[in-house]
């Protein structure tokens, strides 16, 4: 697909993704969406202003007025687009990808534009040599508007009375890491608006990401944050990626909090309020998450990995919350879209409710650490056919040797998932990289390593 991927348009800025491409993209996007009301924002990446200028030029040449929202997070752009009923929202970002990359993501009439529901059509228009851009006799205008205060108020309206009372008495302290991305100003205004004591690191927008790896799943990206939390005796710390759609936490000891363990805390509290509520999670999520949902009488829906699949399940099942192992969390109150900052709000609500407020964060999340795992293992395989053959071999093996492996369930959702009496694993193709991803959980470390070696025979 080249620059066009499952969820976005993305490539190396200056060579693969240029101002000329951005200019042409503007014509193709309007030709497909017929949008009249458009809002555009961007994160801190190199070339964003030039890409915005080229994109805006093509849109205004078509007579379209653009609201220029400036440097903002992707969730905030999505919120602006659906809250204010824009026909089209565009964010210039490459999320957590390396600094050389840039890209575009779209939200069309409140719905994310993915390759299977519109981006493919935009690509077809761009590649059609007969396609001719049509300029309007009346040029559109660019109107700049700062929405940050309004977004902060929206987020703050979801803080619980319990948290506000507790913070007024105790004044908790938080360390936040903006990863040199788009969220620094949003975080600062949110903390000030809610009178929260905070330290903000790497808040300056800098597309070189000198701070650390922009991907928060890299444990090394949280080293400075962890030290700062311990040094300042903060209650907790968090890091968002450059476009702030993902978030990861550390507790008061500076220890990284496993995403799904925190999700368990959130889910438990949500299901007290929303009886028999629906929670969506991806197939690679930890077993303790589905157990927690069922324990608290919720309905868990298992989804393929990826935003488009999660959102569709949320819409179809009127879900209240969804989560992915990668750190994406989705909320009914965000029009079923993901938001790192809304996860921060929900976390504060859960940690400082009447049941939890006198307990340390470390005590709350570690109790969900019931099963062992070997982490996410990645195996580089360039050829898609080879990956499919590997998956088929593994599936056939476990299907034919059910009794030997004590298999209880097999799932063909986004790859293969197998549940046995003492361990369970998921192996799937990455949506963004030429790799197979393997996760194994169980009760005995030696057995997990044995299973890993067994599965690697099929891979290698």
Backbone torsions as a table, in degrees:
resi	resn	phi	psi	omega
1	UNK	NA	-7.6	178.8
2	UNK	68.3	-119.9	-180.0
3	UNK	-75.0	-20.8	-176.6
4	UNK	-90.0	124.3	-179.0
5	UNK	-121.0	-177.4	-173.9
6	UNK	-60.5	-39.0	-174.3
7	UNK	-115.0	-9.6	-173.3
8	UNK	-161.5	-179.4	170.3
9	UNK	-108.2	127.8	-171.3
10	UNK	-154.4	140.3	176.5
11	UNK	-171.8	177.6	179.7
12	UNK	-73.9	124.1	-176.3
13	UNK	-67.9	137.0	176.0
14	UNK	96.4	-26.2	178.1
15	UNK	-117.8	-59.4	179.3
16	UNK	-82.7	-40.6	-175.7
17	UNK	-117.7	112.7	-171.8
18	UNK	-124.8	173.8	176.5
19	UNK	-65.5	-34.6	178.2
20	UNK	-62.2	-41.8	177.4
21	UNK	-63.8	-43.9	-179.0
22	UNK	-60.3	-39.7	179.2
23	UNK	-62.6	-48.0	179.8
24	UNK	-66.7	-36.3	179.5
25	UNK	-59.6	-38.6	179.6
26	UNK	-58.3	-41.8	178.2
27	UNK	-68.6	-42.7	-178.4
28	UNK	-66.4	-40.9	-178.8
29	UNK	-63.5	-40.8	179.7
30	UNK	-73.5	-35.2	177.6
31	UNK	-60.9	-36.9	179.9
32	UNK	-81.1	-46.5	-172.3
33	UNK	-87.0	-22.6	-175.1
34	UNK	56.6	30.9	-177.8
35	UNK	-67.2	141.6	176.3
36	UNK	-112.9	-28.1	-177.1
37	UNK	-117.7	113.0	-170.4
38	UNK	-128.6	138.0	173.4
39	UNK	-122.8	138.3	-178.4
40	UNK	-130.8	137.4	174.0
41	UNK	-139.4	179.2	-178.9
42	UNK	-158.5	159.5	175.0
43	UNK	-94.1	-154.4	-169.6
44	UNK	-95.8	10.5	-172.4
45	UNK	-70.5	156.2	178.6
46	UNK	-59.2	133.6	176.0
47	UNK	87.4	-0.1	-175.6
48	UNK	-61.2	-41.3	-178.9
49	UNK	-65.8	-41.7	179.1
50	UNK	-66.3	-41.4	178.5
51	UNK	-65.7	-40.4	176.7
52	UNK	-61.0	-45.4	-178.1
53	UNK	-61.0	-42.2	-179.8
54	UNK	-67.4	-42.7	179.1
55	UNK	-65.3	-45.3	-179.2
56	UNK	-63.7	-36.1	179.0
57	UNK	-60.1	-45.8	-177.9
58	UNK	-68.9	-34.3	-179.9
59	UNK	-71.1	-44.8	-179.2
60	UNK	-67.9	-30.1	175.9
61	UNK	-64.3	-22.2	178.2
62	UNK	-92.1	7.3	176.9
63	UNK	84.3	15.3	-175.9
64	UNK	-96.2	131.4	173.1
65	UNK	-81.5	133.6	-177.9
66	UNK	-113.6	135.3	168.4
67	UNK	-94.2	119.1	-178.8
68	UNK	-93.4	105.8	-176.4
69	UNK	-87.7	-8.3	175.5
70	UNK	75.9	-150.8	-177.2
71	UNK	-78.1	106.9	-177.7
72	UNK	-145.2	167.0	177.8
73	UNK	-80.4	161.8	177.5
74	UNK	-64.9	-44.3	176.9
75	UNK	-59.6	-34.7	179.1
76	UNK	-68.7	-39.9	176.4
77	UNK	-60.5	-44.5	178.1
78	UNK	-60.5	-42.0	179.6
79	UNK	-62.2	-45.8	178.5
80	UNK	-57.9	-45.2	-174.9
81	UNK	-62.9	-46.8	-178.3
82	UNK	-83.9	-33.2	-178.1
83	UNK	-67.0	-39.1	-177.9
84	UNK	-102.9	11.9	173.0
85	UNK	56.0	47.8	171.4
86	UNK	-74.8	144.4	176.0
87	UNK	-66.0	-38.0	-174.6
88	UNK	-145.0	132.7	173.1
89	UNK	-119.2	136.5	-179.5
90	UNK	-129.5	128.3	174.3
91	UNK	-116.7	131.1	177.7
92	UNK	-93.5	109.9	-173.1
93	UNK	-164.5	157.5	169.3
94	UNK	-126.3	23.8	176.0
95	UNK	52.0	-122.8	-174.6
96	UNK	-95.8	8.9	-179.3
97	UNK	-66.9	161.2	-179.8
98	UNK	-54.6	160.5	-171.1
99	UNK	-59.6	-23.1	-177.3
100	UNK	-70.6	-16.9	-173.0
101	UNK	-93.2	155.2	167.3
102	UNK	-149.2	173.2	-177.1
103	UNK	-177.2	-170.9	-178.4
104	UNK	-136.4	138.7	171.6
105	UNK	-128.3	148.0	-173.0
106	UNK	-126.9	148.1	168.0
107	UNK	-129.5	119.9	-173.5
108	UNK	-113.5	112.1	-179.0
109	UNK	51.3	48.3	176.2
110	UNK	80.7	0.5	-177.6
111	UNK	-119.5	132.8	178.6
112	UNK	-64.5	136.4	179.6
113	UNK	-92.4	113.9	179.1
114	UNK	-113.7	177.7	-176.3
115	UNK	-66.3	-29.8	-177.7
116	UNK	-89.2	-0.5	179.4
117	UNK	-134.8	23.7	176.2
118	UNK	157.3	-40.2	-179.8
119	UNK	-60.6	-33.3	176.9
120	UNK	-61.8	-36.6	178.8
121	UNK	-70.5	-37.9	177.0
122	UNK	-63.3	-40.4	178.1
123	UNK	-63.7	-41.2	178.8
124	UNK	-61.2	-42.0	179.1
125	UNK	-63.0	-44.6	-179.7
126	UNK	-62.6	-37.3	-175.9
127	UNK	-85.7	-6.5	178.5
128	UNK	-79.1	111.3	-176.4
129	UNK	-66.6	-20.9	179.7
130	UNK	-83.0	-10.7	-178.2
131	UNK	-68.5	128.1	179.4
132	UNK	-121.5	132.4	179.4
133	UNK	-73.0	141.5	-179.9
134	UNK	-114.0	116.0	178.8
135	UNK	-87.2	147.2	179.4
136	UNK	-90.7	150.9	177.6
137	UNK	-70.5	-23.9	179.3
138	UNK	-112.0	118.1	-177.0
139	UNK	-78.0	140.4	178.4
140	UNK	-77.0	170.0	-178.8
141	UNK	-114.3	158.2	173.9
142	UNK	-109.4	119.5	-178.6
143	UNK	-114.0	118.6	-179.6
144	UNK	-86.4	137.6	179.8
145	UNK	-146.7	135.9	176.6
146	UNK	-97.4	113.1	-178.8
147	UNK	-100.2	0.2	-169.9
148	UNK	-59.5	-45.0	-178.9
149	UNK	-61.3	-38.3	178.9
150	UNK	-67.3	-39.4	179.1
151	UNK	-66.8	-40.4	177.8
152	UNK	-61.1	-42.6	178.2
153	UNK	-63.7	-40.5	178.2
154	UNK	-60.6	-47.7	178.2
155	UNK	-61.4	-45.0	-176.2
156	UNK	-64.5	-30.0	178.0
157	UNK	-64.2	-15.8	179.9
158	UNK	-98.5	1.6	172.1
159	UNK	-73.0	138.6	-176.7
160	UNK	-77.3	153.5	174.1
161	UNK	-58.9	-35.8	178.8
162	UNK	-59.3	-45.3	179.7
163	UNK	-64.5	-44.7	-177.0
164	UNK	-61.6	-41.4	178.3
165	UNK	-64.3	-44.8	-178.2
166	UNK	-64.1	-44.1	-178.3
167	UNK	-67.0	-34.2	177.5
168	UNK	-63.2	-32.2	-179.6
169	UNK	-87.2	-46.7	-170.2
170	UNK	-98.6	-26.4	-176.2
171	UNK	52.5	78.9	179.5
172	UNK	-66.0	161.0	179.5
173	UNK	-121.9	136.2	-176.4
174	UNK	-132.4	141.6	171.9
175	UNK	-108.3	129.4	-179.0
176	UNK	-122.7	139.2	179.7
177	UNK	-119.1	116.5	-176.7
178	UNK	-91.6	1.0	174.9
179	UNK	57.0	31.6	-178.7
180	UNK	56.5	26.0	-176.1
181	UNK	-104.8	-143.6	-171.2
182	UNK	-93.4	-7.4	-168.7
183	UNK	-94.9	-6.8	-174.6
184	UNK	-52.3	-50.2	-177.8
185	UNK	-68.9	-36.5	178.5
186	UNK	-63.0	-47.4	-179.8
187	UNK	-61.1	-46.6	-178.1
188	UNK	-59.3	-48.7	-178.6
189	UNK	-66.7	-34.8	178.6
190	UNK	-64.5	-45.7	-178.5
191	UNK	-64.6	-43.5	-179.8
192	UNK	-66.6	-41.9	-178.8
193	UNK	-61.4	-34.4	-176.5
194	UNK	-103.7	11.8	175.5
195	UNK	53.9	47.2	177.7
196	UNK	-103.0	129.5	175.3
197	UNK	-69.5	131.9	-175.2
198	UNK	-151.6	156.2	167.8
199	UNK	-120.8	129.1	-177.3
200	UNK	-114.4	120.5	-179.4
201	UNK	-114.2	151.9	-179.9
202	UNK	50.8	46.8	-177.2
203	UNK	-90.1	-14.0	-179.2
204	UNK	-74.9	128.4	179.6
205	UNK	-66.9	118.7	-177.2
206	UNK	-150.5	109.1	-175.4
207	UNK	-69.1	-3.5	173.9
208	UNK	-82.4	-14.7	-179.0
209	UNK	49.2	55.0	-179.5
210	UNK	-65.4	-16.0	-175.0
211	UNK	-63.1	-53.8	-175.5
212	UNK	-179.6	-179.7	174.4
213	UNK	-54.5	128.5	-179.2
214	UNK	-69.5	-8.3	178.2
215	UNK	-88.4	111.7	-176.0
216	UNK	-69.5	-9.3	176.1
217	UNK	-75.6	-13.9	174.0
218	UNK	-78.1	114.1	-177.8
219	UNK	-56.4	-31.4	179.8
220	UNK	-64.9	-22.4	179.1
221	UNK	-70.5	-13.1	-177.0
222	UNK	-106.6	7.0	-176.3
223	UNK	-62.3	-49.7	-178.7
224	UNK	-64.9	-42.5	178.2
225	UNK	-58.1	-48.1	-178.7
226	UNK	-59.6	-44.5	179.5
227	UNK	-62.8	-40.6	-178.4
228	UNK	-66.6	-38.5	178.6
229	UNK	-61.9	-45.7	180.0
230	UNK	-67.3	-43.8	-178.0
231	UNK	-61.2	-40.0	-176.5
232	UNK	-94.3	-0.1	-177.3
233	UNK	55.4	42.8	-179.8
234	UNK	-75.0	160.4	177.8
235	UNK	-75.9	-29.9	178.8
236	UNK	-170.5	170.4	175.8
237	UNK	-141.4	159.0	175.7
238	UNK	-148.1	156.5	176.2
239	UNK	-129.0	139.2	172.1
240	UNK	-113.1	156.6	175.0
241	UNK	-79.7	173.7	-172.1
242	UNK	-55.3	-32.1	178.0
243	UNK	-101.2	4.7	170.4
244	UNK	60.8	29.8	173.3
245	UNK	-91.3	-12.8	177.2
246	UNK	-124.0	151.6	-178.0
247	UNK	-143.0	147.0	177.5
248	UNK	-140.1	144.2	-172.0
249	UNK	-115.7	157.0	165.5
250	UNK	-125.0	149.5	-179.3
251	UNK	-86.4	-172.7	-175.6
252	UNK	-66.2	-16.2	177.1
253	UNK	-91.2	-1.7	-177.4
254	UNK	82.3	12.2	-179.5
255	UNK	-88.3	135.1	-179.3
256	UNK	-66.2	131.1	-179.7
257	UNK	-88.8	125.5	176.7
258	UNK	-62.2	129.3	-175.0
259	UNK	-52.2	-50.6	-176.0
260	UNK	-68.3	-25.7	177.4
261	UNK	-69.2	-38.9	174.9
262	UNK	-67.0	-38.9	177.0
263	UNK	-57.8	-36.5	178.6
264	UNK	-61.2	-41.7	178.8
265	UNK	-63.0	-45.1	-179.3
266	UNK	-63.5	-46.7	-177.6
267	UNK	-60.9	-44.5	179.7
268	UNK	-56.2	-44.5	-179.5
269	UNK	-71.3	-40.1	179.9
270	UNK	-63.0	-37.7	-177.2
271	UNK	-74.5	-13.0	171.1
272	UNK	-72.2	-36.6	-178.2
273	UNK	-84.5	-41.9	-177.7
274	UNK	-109.4	89.6	-178.0
275	UNK	-60.5	132.6	-179.4
276	UNK	56.0	33.4	178.7
277	UNK	-69.1	155.4	-179.8
278	UNK	-95.2	128.7	175.9
279	UNK	-119.4	130.0	178.5
280	UNK	-104.9	137.2	173.4
281	UNK	-143.4	158.3	-177.7
282	UNK	-79.8	164.0	-173.5
283	UNK	-63.2	-24.4	-177.0
284	UNK	-90.3	0.3	-179.8
285	UNK	-63.1	155.2	-177.9
286	UNK	-66.8	150.7	-177.8
287	UNK	-60.7	-34.4	-177.5
288	UNK	-60.9	-26.9	-179.6
289	UNK	-68.0	-49.9	179.1
290	UNK	-64.9	-34.8	177.0
291	UNK	-63.9	-40.6	179.6
292	UNK	-66.1	-41.5	178.8
293	UNK	-60.2	-47.6	-178.4
294	UNK	-68.3	-37.7	179.8
295	UNK	-59.2	-36.3	-178.3
296	UNK	-99.1	23.1	171.6
297	UNK	62.4	32.4	172.8
298	UNK	-93.8	171.8	177.4
299	UNK	-110.1	118.7	-179.7
300	UNK	-101.2	131.4	178.0
301	UNK	-111.2	124.6	-179.6
302	UNK	-93.8	131.1	-174.7
303	UNK	-122.8	159.2	166.2
304	UNK	-61.6	155.5	174.9
305	UNK	-68.6	141.0	175.3
306	UNK	122.6	142.2	-174.7
307	UNK	-55.3	-47.6	-174.8
308	UNK	-61.1	-38.8	-179.6
309	UNK	-70.7	-44.3	-179.8
310	UNK	-61.2	-48.5	-177.9
311	UNK	-61.3	-42.0	-179.6
312	UNK	-62.2	-41.3	176.9
313	UNK	-64.1	-38.9	178.4
314	UNK	-62.5	-46.0	-179.5
315	UNK	-64.3	-47.0	-176.6
316	UNK	-64.4	-30.7	-173.8
317	UNK	-112.8	7.3	-179.1
318	UNK	51.7	46.0	-176.5
319	UNK	-69.5	153.5	179.0
320	UNK	-94.0	-22.7	-173.2
321	UNK	-160.5	149.0	174.0
322	UNK	-145.2	153.6	-179.0
323	UNK	-147.5	150.7	174.4
324	UNK	-121.5	152.4	178.6
325	UNK	-57.4	-27.6	-176.1
326	UNK	-72.4	-11.9	-179.6
327	UNK	106.2	0.5	172.0
328	UNK	-77.8	130.9	173.4
329	UNK	-127.3	139.8	-173.3
330	UNK	-120.6	146.4	-171.7
331	UNK	-135.9	136.5	174.7
332	UNK	-56.9	-38.8	-177.6
333	UNK	-70.6	-10.1	175.6
334	UNK	-105.9	28.0	-178.6
335	UNK	61.2	34.6	178.8
336	UNK	68.8	18.7	179.7
337	UNK	-105.2	168.7	-175.1
338	UNK	-90.4	154.2	-179.8
339	UNK	-162.2	121.1	175.2
340	UNK	-64.9	-41.2	-177.6
341	UNK	-70.7	-34.1	176.7
342	UNK	-68.3	-32.4	175.0
343	UNK	-65.9	-35.6	175.2
344	UNK	-61.2	-44.7	178.7
345	UNK	-60.7	-48.4	-179.5
346	UNK	-63.4	-34.4	178.8
347	UNK	-66.6	-43.9	176.9
348	UNK	-60.7	-42.0	179.3
349	UNK	-61.0	-40.2	-178.1
350	UNK	-75.8	-41.6	-177.0
351	UNK	-69.9	-27.0	-173.9
352	UNK	-119.2	28.8	169.8
353	UNK	-79.6	176.7	-174.2
354	UNK	-62.6	-30.1	-178.4
355	UNK	-76.1	-34.8	-170.5
356	UNK	-106.5	-16.9	-163.4
357	UNK	-61.8	-23.1	179.8
358	UNK	-97.5	9.8	179.3
359	UNK	-108.8	149.8	177.1
360	UNK	-72.9	147.0	178.1
361	UNK	-55.0	-41.8	-177.4
362	UNK	-60.4	-34.1	179.9
363	UNK	-72.7	-32.0	-175.5
364	UNK	-74.5	-42.0	-174.2
365	UNK	-87.6	-30.5	-175.5
366	UNK	-69.8	-19.3	-179.7
367	UNK	-69.1	-14.8	177.2
368	UNK	-90.0	-0.9	-179.4
369	UNK	-83.7	71.8	-173.3
370	UNK	-97.6	-23.4	-174.9
371	UNK	-120.0	153.0	179.2
372	UNK	-88.9	155.0	175.1
373	UNK	-149.3	168.3	-179.3
374	UNK	-109.4	13.0	-178.4
375	UNK	79.0	-179.1	177.3
376	UNK	-87.4	121.6	-179.6
377	UNK	-103.6	131.3	-177.1
378	UNK	-116.2	133.3	-178.9
379	UNK	-123.8	118.2	-174.9
380	UNK	-76.5	118.3	176.5
381	UNK	-140.0	111.1	-174.7
382	UNK	-70.1	-37.0	-171.7
383	UNK	-86.2	124.0	-179.8
384	UNK	-64.3	-36.6	179.0
385	UNK	-62.8	-39.1	178.6
386	UNK	-64.1	-42.7	178.9
387	UNK	-61.9	-42.7	179.2
388	UNK	-63.7	-39.8	179.2
389	UNK	-64.1	-41.4	178.6
390	UNK	-60.7	-47.9	-179.5
391	UNK	-62.3	-41.4	179.1
392	UNK	-63.9	-41.0	179.4
393	UNK	-62.7	-43.8	-179.9
394	UNK	-64.7	-43.8	-179.5
395	UNK	-62.1	-46.7	-179.5
396	UNK	-63.4	-38.5	179.9
397	UNK	-61.6	-49.1	-177.4
398	UNK	-72.5	-24.8	176.0
399	UNK	-72.2	-39.3	-177.5
400	UNK	-81.4	-21.2	-177.1
401	UNK	-120.7	44.4	-178.0
402	UNK	-57.5	-48.1	-177.0
403	UNK	-66.2	-42.2	-179.6
404	UNK	-59.4	-40.8	-178.2
405	UNK	-93.9	-1.4	-179.2
406	UNK	56.3	47.8	-178.0
407	UNK	-74.1	129.7	177.7
408	UNK	-99.3	-40.8	-178.8
409	UNK	-145.2	149.5	170.9
410	UNK	-130.0	139.9	179.7
411	UNK	-128.7	136.9	173.7
412	UNK	-109.9	61.5	176.4
413	UNK	-113.6	111.8	178.0
414	UNK	55.1	59.2	-176.4
415	UNK	102.1	-143.4	-177.7
416	UNK	-127.7	134.2	172.3
417	UNK	-125.7	131.6	179.9
418	UNK	-127.1	130.0	177.4
419	UNK	-115.3	120.7	175.8
420	UNK	-110.5	-175.2	-177.6
421	UNK	-66.0	-32.7	-173.4
422	UNK	-122.2	-9.6	178.2
423	UNK	-152.0	167.2	178.9
424	UNK	-150.9	146.7	-179.6
425	UNK	-144.4	157.6	174.1
426	UNK	-131.2	132.6	174.5
427	UNK	-131.4	130.1	-172.9
428	UNK	-150.6	163.3	175.8
429	UNK	-83.4	137.0	176.1
430	UNK	-68.1	144.4	175.9
431	UNK	-79.4	-20.2	-171.4
432	UNK	-119.9	-13.8	-176.8
433	UNK	-135.1	157.8	180.0
434	UNK	-79.5	61.7	-174.9
435	UNK	-138.3	159.7	165.5
436	UNK	-101.6	134.8	-179.8
437	UNK	-110.5	130.7	-177.4
438	UNK	-124.0	131.9	173.5
439	UNK	-128.3	133.5	179.0
440	UNK	-129.3	132.3	176.3
441	UNK	-127.6	155.3	177.2
442	UNK	179.8	-159.8	-174.6
443	UNK	-111.5	-12.3	-175.7
444	UNK	-134.2	122.1	-175.5
445	UNK	-61.5	-42.8	-179.3
446	UNK	-61.2	-41.4	179.6
447	UNK	-65.4	-39.5	-179.9
448	UNK	-62.6	-42.5	179.0
449	UNK	-66.0	-35.4	177.3
450	UNK	-65.8	-43.0	177.9
451	UNK	-64.0	-40.9	178.4
452	UNK	-58.4	-48.2	179.5
453	UNK	-62.8	-38.8	179.5
454	UNK	-62.2	-46.3	-178.3
455	UNK	-70.2	-33.5	-179.6
456	UNK	-65.2	-23.0	176.4
457	UNK	-63.4	-34.9	178.4
458	UNK	-74.8	-31.7	-176.8
459	UNK	-78.9	-41.1	-173.9
460	UNK	-98.2	NA	NA
